[in-house]
Structures are given as structure tokens and as C-alpha cells.
Amino acid sequence: MSIEDHIEELRAEARNAATIKERRQIEAELDLARAELAIIEAERDGTLDAEPPF
């Protein structure tokens, strides 16, 4: 599953969450997935160097 698909799945789960607690947990996971996607995109376009500085 691609990260984009995972994000879409989490969005759907958040919309359909049965409780506020469940929705918050899903939204936290969604935030992490979005951050991961941002890193992937930054590495891809060259705005982030994933190599350590040493």
C-alpha cells in the first residue's frame, strides 16, 4: 500500500470513527503519515538531504 493510499484510508476511518477517542487516535496516526509523506516528497525533490552530516 502506498503512503498516499494509507492517508486516504486513515481519512475515511477518521470520518467514520465511533468515538471521539478513536477519532483522535486515528488523526494522530494520520498526522504521522502526512509527516512521512512530506519527508518522502522533500527527499524526492531535493529539498531535504536524508544523509547524516558526518
Secondary structure, DSSP 4 states (H G I P E B T S, - for coil): --HHHHHHHHHHHHHT-SSHHHHHHHHHHHHHHHHHHHHHHHHHHTS---S---
